[in-house]
Amino acid sequence: MGGKLIVPPIVQAQNVIYENAVVVQPSDDLQTKYDWLKSADRDAAMGALSATNRRTLILAPGTHTITSALDFDTDYVDVSSISGNPTDTILTGVLVPHNITQTCDVMSMSNFKMDSTYNSTTNNWNFIINSASGSNSGSVYTNLIVWHQNPFRFGTSRFPVLNSCDEAGLWINCRSTTYGWRPAKDQDFSPTMWNCVSGDSSFGGDQQNDTTGTGIIGGTFYNCVGGDDSFGGCAAFGMDCSSDSRFYNCVAGNNSYAMGKEFAGQAFNCIGGSDSFAGYGTGTDYGVMSGLLVGCICSADSVGSGHTSCSNTGTMRNCNVTAMDSPIMLGSGAVIEHCRIEQVSTGIDAIAITDDTVVPRIFNSTIKVLAAGTGVPVNAGAAQNAYVAHCRMNNRDNDADGLGANVTNLCSNGSFNVVENDI
């Protein structure tokens, strides 16, 4: 008895058991079939549920309408479709406050679509994850579409998937709409996600519009794509990306990657828009970039810029920061190597050194300010030391060595910097 059996698409019969599985037709009541399958009454025929002896609710193609809230509450009972195609097997409903809840700790879901068409003024969360252990670390989601046809956040929230517990599951090749994968206030968002796609305000967010939220992003994300306000971002403030967070080849829009918070993680070959990678949020939500960025791209008010109280104490290598309108506030221990940093506002510096307790290092980089203005590539408001070598800078007629009067270059003998009027 053990394990799941892949059922061929031609299976149409109702209540046909294939080893530890039951096929559910669109006309069946999902909760009834699920309750029947999970019951200990099945143990004699199927064996007791365990990590090595699971059961599977198999969804036949078609639209399965949820008329009462569906709760997946039992470990090792999985849900999948027959066809393997999530577009032809749909679970849909318009229930308040949710259509589907997962309260168990260990399950897998694969190859179907969860859809909500709800469009009224009461909260509606299509799929809520609230596992009993509070971490959901044992669950796997593959090739799912988690959809909300009318996503909304302000006042009323209508989300495709809401994480009401700390999220540490595994998601592979899944898709969602705007506001996908948003944690509730104080919940950590630390899944492992491969090739997942969502819209704006996704993959973590702003702790339900509450600046007192304590949740962090600590997950690992491979090849994931979000819109504006994603990966710990928001229109005003986001979530800290902890030192455990990793981002590989991810794409987001403006206000992303710990906007107004601390980015202490690592990102490789990732793209953000403006106000990203710990850019300035609003009010006292000052961004702190203390992590590692390699091969990343972003623009204005990012990487510890946008406000004089922001800071960048991290490491940036092979990064491109464009269209800047405020300086990067470079602090103790910061490292910039093989980067291009371009300031486009008149009279604004590209980099402002704020703390040389551990002397910042700027090597092999192109640092550009708006030509013919008063901006300086590397400047400081008070006396600061820096190591600046093998850099290409501009606006020579304004500052001959590209460094402000308050900056002492500890590489002054043989720094090999090149300063031109324009580059």
C-alpha positions as CSV (number, residue, x, y, z in Angstrom):
1,M,0.0,0.0,0.0
2,G,2.3,2.9,0.3
3,G,3.0,5.9,-1.8
4,K,0.9,7.6,-4.5
5,L,0.0,6.2,-7.8
6,I,-0.2,8.4,-10.9
7,V,-3.6,8.0,-12.3
8,P,-4.0,8.3,-16.1
9,P,-6.2,11.1,-17.6
10,I,-8.8,8.7,-18.9
11,V,-10.0,7.9,-15.4
12,Q,-13.6,9.2,-15.0
13,A,-15.2,7.0,-12.4
14,Q,-16.3,8.5,-9.1
15,N,-14.9,7.1,-5.8
16,V,-12.5,4.8,-7.6
17,I,-9.6,4.1,-5.3
18,Y,-6.2,3.6,-6.8
19,E,-4.1,2.4,-4.0
20,N,-4.1,5.3,-1.5
21,A,-6.0,7.7,-3.7
22,V,-9.6,8.7,-4.6
23,V,-10.7,10.6,-7.7
24,V,-13.0,13.5,-7.2
25,Q,-15.3,14.7,-9.9
26,P,-16.5,18.4,-10.3
27,S,-19.9,17.4,-9.1
28,D,-18.6,15.9,-5.8
29,D,-18.3,17.7,-2.6
30,L,-14.6,18.2,-2.0
31,Q,-14.7,18.4,1.8
32,T,-16.7,15.2,2.0
33,K,-14.3,13.3,-0.2
34,Y,-11.3,14.7,1.7
35,D,-12.8,13.8,5.0
36,W,-13.5,10.3,3.8
37,L,-9.9,9.9,2.5
38,K,-8.2,11.2,5.6
39,S,-10.3,9.1,8.1
40,A,-8.6,6.5,10.2
41,D,-11.4,4.2,8.9
42,R,-9.2,3.9,5.8
43,D,-6.2,2.6,7.8
44,A,-7.2,-1.1,7.5
45,A,-7.2,-0.8,3.7
46,M,-4.5,1.8,3.1
47,G,-2.3,1.7,6.2
48,A,-1.9,4.5,8.7
49,L,-0.9,7.9,7.4
50,S,2.8,8.7,7.6
51,A,5.6,10.3,5.8
52,T,6.1,7.1,3.8
53,N,2.5,6.2,3.4
54,R,0.5,9.1,2.0
55,R,-2.9,9.5,0.5
56,T,-3.9,11.6,-2.5
57,L,-7.1,13.4,-3.4
58,I,-7.1,13.4,-7.2
59,L,-9.1,16.1,-8.9
60,A,-10.7,15.2,-12.2
61,P,-10.6,18.0,-14.9
62,G,-13.3,20.7,-14.7
63,T,-14.5,23.4,-12.4
64,H,-14.9,22.3,-8.8
65,T,-17.2,24.9,-7.0
66,I,-16.5,25.3,-3.3
67,T,-19.8,25.9,-1.5
68,S,-18.5,25.7,2.0
69,A,-15.0,26.5,3.3
70,L,-12.5,23.7,2.4
71,D,-10.0,22.8,5.1
72,F,-7.0,20.6,4.5
73,D,-6.2,19.7,8.1
74,T,-4.5,16.3,8.0
75,D,-0.8,15.6,7.4
76,Y,0.2,13.4,4.5
77,V,-3.0,13.8,2.6
78,D,-2.0,15.4,-0.8
79,V,-4.1,17.0,-3.5
80,S,-3.3,16.8,-7.2
81,S,-5.0,16.8,-10.6
82,I,-5.3,13.9,-13.0
83,S,-4.2,15.9,-16.0
84,G,-1.1,17.6,-14.7
85,N,-2.4,20.8,-16.3
86,P,-3.5,23.5,-13.8
87,T,-5.6,25.4,-16.3
88,D,-8.1,22.6,-16.8
89,T,-8.7,21.7,-13.1
90,I,-10.1,24.6,-11.1
91,L,-11.2,25.1,-7.5
92,T,-13.3,28.2,-7.3
93,G,-15.5,30.0,-4.8
94,V,-16.7,33.3,-3.4
95,L,-16.7,32.5,0.3
96,V,-15.9,34.9,3.2
97,P,-13.3,35.1,4.6
98,H,-11.7,32.4,2.6
99,N,-12.3,29.5,0.1
100,I,-9.5,27.1,1.1
101,T,-7.5,26.8,4.3
102,Q,-4.5,24.6,5.0
103,T,-4.1,23.9,8.7
104,C,-2.0,20.8,8.5
105,D,1.8,20.9,8.6
106,V,2.8,18.4,5.8
107,M,1.1,18.1,2.5
108,S,1.7,18.6,-1.2
109,M,-0.5,20.3,-3.8
110,S,0.1,20.1,-7.5
111,N,-1.2,20.8,-11.0
112,F,-4.5,22.7,-10.3
113,K,-5.8,26.2,-10.0
114,M,-7.4,27.9,-7.0
115,D,-9.5,30.8,-8.2
116,S,-11.6,33.4,-6.4
117,T,-14.1,35.7,-8.2
118,Y,-15.2,37.5,-5.0
119,N,-15.7,41.2,-5.5
120,S,-17.3,42.8,-2.5
121,T,-16.2,44.9,0.5
122,T,-15.5,42.1,3.0
123,N,-12.1,40.5,3.3
124,N,-11.6,37.5,1.0
125,W,-8.5,35.4,0.9
126,N,-8.7,32.7,-1.7
127,F,-6.1,30.4,0.0
128,I,-5.0,30.8,3.6
129,I,-2.0,28.8,5.0
130,N,-2.1,28.5,8.7
131,S,-0.3,25.3,9.6
132,A,-0.6,23.9,13.1
133,S,3.1,24.0,13.7
134,G,3.3,27.7,12.7
135,S,6.0,27.2,10.0
136,N,4.6,25.0,7.2
137,S,8.1,23.7,6.5
138,G,6.9,20.3,5.4
139,S,4.6,21.3,2.5
140,V,5.4,21.3,-1.2
141,Y,3.5,23.1,-3.9
142,T,4.2,22.4,-7.5
143,N,2.7,23.8,-10.7
144,L,-0.1,25.6,-9.0
145,I,-2.0,28.7,-10.0
146,V,-3.3,30.6,-7.0
147,W,-5.5,33.3,-8.4
148,H,-7.8,36.2,-7.4
149,Q,-9.7,37.8,-10.2
150,N,-10.3,41.0,-8.1
151,P,-7.2,41.5,-5.9
152,F,-7.3,44.5,-3.6
153,R,-5.6,45.7,-0.4
154,F,-6.8,49.1,0.9
155,G,-9.4,48.8,3.6
156,T,-10.7,45.5,2.3
157,S,-8.1,42.9,1.4
158,R,-8.7,40.4,-1.3
159,F,-5.6,38.3,-1.7
160,P,-4.9,35.1,-3.8
161,V,-2.8,33.5,-1.0
162,L,-2.3,34.8,2.6
163,N,0.3,33.3,4.9
164,S,-1.2,33.4,8.3
165,C,1.7,31.5,9.8
166,D,5.4,31.6,9.2
167,E,5.9,30.3,5.7
168,A,8.8,27.9,5.0
169,G,7.3,25.6,2.4
170,L,8.7,24.7,-1.0
171,W,7.0,26.3,-4.1
172,I,8.0,25.2,-7.6
173,N,6.7,26.7,-10.9
174,C,3.7,28.4,-9.3
175,R,1.8,31.5,-10.4
176,S,-0.3,34.1,-8.6
177,T,-1.9,37.5,-9.1
178,T,-1.2,40.9,-7.5
179,Y,-0.8,40.5,-3.7
180,G,0.3,36.9,-4.0
181,W,2.2,35.3,-1.1
182,R,1.6,38.1,1.4
183,P,2.3,37.3,5.1
184,A,0.0,38.4,7.9
185,K,1.3,40.8,10.5
186,D,4.3,39.5,12.5
187,Q,4.7,36.4,10.3
188,D,8.0,35.5,8.7
189,F,8.2,34.7,5.0
190,S,10.9,32.1,4.5
191,P,10.0,29.7,1.8
192,T,12.1,28.2,-0.9
193,M,10.7,29.2,-4.3
194,W,11.7,28.2,-7.8
195,N,10.4,29.8,-11.0
196,C,7.4,31.4,-9.4
197,V,5.6,34.5,-10.9
198,S,3.3,37.0,-9.4
199,G,2.2,40.6,-9.8
200,D,2.6,43.8,-7.7
201,S,2.9,43.7,-3.9
202,S,3.9,40.0,-3.8
203,F,6.5,37.7,-2.2
204,G,6.2,39.3,1.2
205,G,5.0,42.8,1.7
206,D,4.3,45.4,4.4
207,Q,2.9,43.4,7.3
208,Q,-0.7,44.3,6.4
209,N,0.0,48.1,6.4
210,D,1.3,48.0,9.9
211,T,4.7,49.5,10.6
212,T,5.0,47.6,13.9
213,G,5.0,44.2,12.2
214,T,8.0,42.0,13.2
215,G,8.0,39.5,10.4
216,I,11.0,39.2,8.1
217,I,11.9,37.6,4.8
218,G,14.4,34.8,5.2
219,G,13.7,32.5,2.3
220,T,15.5,31.5,-0.9
221,F,14.2,32.6,-4.2
222,Y,15.4,31.3,-7.6
223,N,14.3,32.8,-10.9
224,C,11.1,34.4,-9.4
225,V,9.3,37.4,-10.9
226,G,7.2,40.0,-9.1
227,G,6.0,43.5,-9.9
228,D,6.3,46.7,-8.0
229,D,6.5,46.5,-4.2
230,S,7.7,42.9,-4.1
231,F,10.2,40.8,-2.1
232,G,9.6,42.8,1.1
233,G,8.5,46.0,-0.7
234,C,5.5,48.3,-0.6
235,A,4.4,51.7,-1.7
236,A,5.6,53.1,1.7
237,F,7.5,50.5,3.7
238,G,8.4,46.8,3.4
239,M,9.9,43.9,5.4
240,D,13.5,43.3,6.4
241,C,15.3,40.8,4.3
242,S,17.4,38.9,6.9
243,S,20.9,37.6,6.6
244,D,19.4,34.2,5.7
245,S,17.5,35.5,2.6
246,R,18.9,34.7,-0.8
247,F,17.8,35.9,-4.2
248,Y,19.0,34.4,-7.5
249,N,18.1,35.8,-10.9
250,C,14.9,37.4,-9.6
251,V,13.1,40.4,-11.1
252,A,10.9,43.0,-9.4
253,G,9.7,46.5,-10.0
254,N,10.0,49.7,-8.0
255,N,9.9,49.7,-4.1
256,S,11.2,46.2,-3.8
257,Y,13.7,44.1,-1.8
258,A,13.2,45.6,1.7
259,M,12.1,49.1,0.8
260,G,12.6,51.4,3.9
261,K,13.9,48.4,5.9
262,E,17.2,46.5,6.1
263,F,18.5,44.3,3.3
264,A,21.0,42.0,5.0
265,G,20.7,39.1,2.6
266,Q,22.4,38.2,-0.6
267,A,21.2,38.9,-4.2
268,F,22.8,37.6,-7.4
269,N,21.9,38.9,-10.8
270,C,18.6,40.4,-9.6
271,I,16.7,43.4,-11.0
272,G,14.8,46.0,-9.0
273,G,13.4,49.4,-9.9
274,S,13.7,52.6,-7.9
275,D,13.6,52.5,-4.1
276,S,14.9,49.0,-4.0
277,F,17.4,47.0,-2.1
278,A,16.8,49.0,1.1
279,G,15.9,52.3,-0.6
280,Y,14.1,55.0,1.3
281,G,10.5,54.4,2.3
282,T,8.6,57.2,3.9
283,G,8.8,59.0,7.2
284,T,11.4,57.3,9.4
285,D,11.5,54.2,7.2
286,Y,15.2,54.6,6.3
287,G,16.7,51.9,4.2
288,V,19.8,50.0,5.4
289,M,21.7,48.0,2.8
290,S,24.0,45.8,4.8
291,G,24.0,42.7,2.6
292,L,25.7,41.5,-0.6
293,L,24.6,42.4,-4.1
294,V,26.4,40.8,-7.1
295,G,25.4,41.7,-10.7
296,C,22.2,43.5,-9.6
297,I,20.4,46.4,-11.3
298,C,18.3,49.1,-9.7
299,S,17.7,52.9,-10.0
300,A,16.9,56.0,-8.0
301,D,16.7,56.0,-4.2
302,S,18.0,52.5,-3.9
303,V,20.9,50.7,-2.0
304,G,20.8,53.0,1.0
305,S,19.9,56.3,-0.8
306,G,16.9,58.6,-0.9
307,H,17.4,60.2,2.5
308,T,20.4,61.3,4.5
309,S,19.5,58.8,7.3
310,C,19.7,55.9,4.9
311,S,22.9,53.9,4.9
312,N,24.9,51.4,2.9
313,T,27.3,49.3,4.9
314,G,27.2,46.3,2.6
315,T,29.1,44.9,-0.4
316,M,28.2,45.6,-4.1
317,R,30.0,43.9,-6.9
318,N,29.3,44.3,-10.7
319,C,26.1,46.3,-10.0
320,N,24.5,49.0,-12.0
321,V,22.7,51.8,-10.2
322,T,21.1,54.2,-12.7
323,A,19.0,57.4,-12.7
324,M,19.9,58.4,-9.2
325,D,18.6,61.6,-7.7
326,S,20.2,61.3,-4.2
327,P,23.6,60.0,-3.1
328,I,24.3,56.6,-1.7
329,M,25.0,57.1,2.0
330,L,28.1,55.0,2.3
331,G,29.0,53.8,5.8
332,S,31.5,51.9,7.8
333,G,32.9,48.8,6.0
334,A,31.1,49.3,2.7
335,V,32.6,47.9,-0.4
336,I,31.8,48.9,-4.0
337,E,33.7,47.0,-6.7
338,H,33.3,46.9,-10.5
339,C,30.0,48.9,-10.3
340,R,28.5,51.7,-12.4
341,I,26.8,54.4,-10.4
342,E,25.1,57.2,-12.2
343,Q,23.7,60.4,-10.7
344,V,21.3,62.4,-12.9
345,S,20.3,65.3,-10.7
346,T,21.9,68.7,-10.9
347,G,24.3,69.5,-8.1
348,I,23.9,66.1,-6.3
349,D,26.8,63.8,-5.4
350,A,26.8,60.1,-6.4
351,I,28.3,58.8,-3.1
352,A,28.4,60.5,0.3
353,I,30.7,58.8,2.8
354,T,29.1,59.0,6.3
355,D,31.3,56.7,8.5
356,D,34.9,55.5,8.1
357,T,35.2,53.5,11.3
358,V,36.0,50.6,9.0
359,V,37.2,52.6,5.9
360,P,34.9,52.2,2.9
361,R,36.4,50.8,-0.3
362,I,35.5,51.8,-3.8
363,F,37.5,50.0,-6.5
364,N,37.3,49.6,-10.3
365,S,34.0,51.4,-10.7
366,T,32.5,54.1,-12.9
367,I,31.0,56.9,-10.8
368,K,29.2,59.6,-12.7
369,V,27.4,62.8,-11.7
370,L,25.6,65.2,-13.9
371,A,28.3,66.9,-16.0
372,A,28.9,70.7,-15.6
373,G,27.0,70.8,-12.2
374,T,28.4,71.0,-8.7
375,G,27.9,67.3,-7.9
376,V,31.0,65.3,-6.8
377,P,31.4,61.6,-7.6
378,V,32.6,60.7,-4.0
379,N,32.0,63.3,-1.3
380,A,31.4,63.7,2.4
381,G,29.8,66.2,4.7
382,A,32.7,66.0,7.2
383,A,36.2,64.6,7.2
384,Q,36.2,60.9,6.1
385,N,38.7,58.4,4.9
386,A,38.2,56.1,1.9
387,Y,40.1,53.7,-0.3
388,V,39.3,54.8,-3.9
389,A,41.3,53.2,-6.7
390,H,41.1,52.3,-10.4
391,C,37.8,54.2,-10.7
392,R,36.6,56.3,-13.6
393,M,34.8,59.5,-12.6
394,N,33.7,62.8,-14.2
395,N,33.0,66.5,-13.7
396,R,36.8,67.2,-13.4
397,D,36.3,71.0,-13.8
398,N,34.3,71.0,-10.6
399,D,36.5,68.6,-8.7
400,A,39.9,67.6,-10.2
401,D,40.2,64.2,-8.4
402,G,36.5,63.3,-8.2
403,L,36.7,63.4,-4.4
404,G,35.2,66.1,-2.3
405,A,37.4,68.3,0.0
406,N,36.4,66.3,3.1
407,V,37.5,62.9,1.6
408,T,41.0,61.6,2.2
409,N,41.9,58.9,-0.2
410,L,44.1,56.4,1.5
411,C,45.1,55.1,-1.9
412,S,46.3,58.5,-3.0
413,N,49.7,57.2,-4.0
414,G,49.0,55.2,-7.1
415,S,45.2,55.2,-6.9
416,F,45.1,55.1,-10.8
417,N,41.7,56.9,-10.8
418,V,40.7,58.6,-14.1
419,V,38.7,61.8,-13.8
420,E,37.2,63.4,-17.0
421,N,34.7,66.1,-17.6
422,D,32.2,63.7,-19.0
423,I,32.0,59.9,-19.4
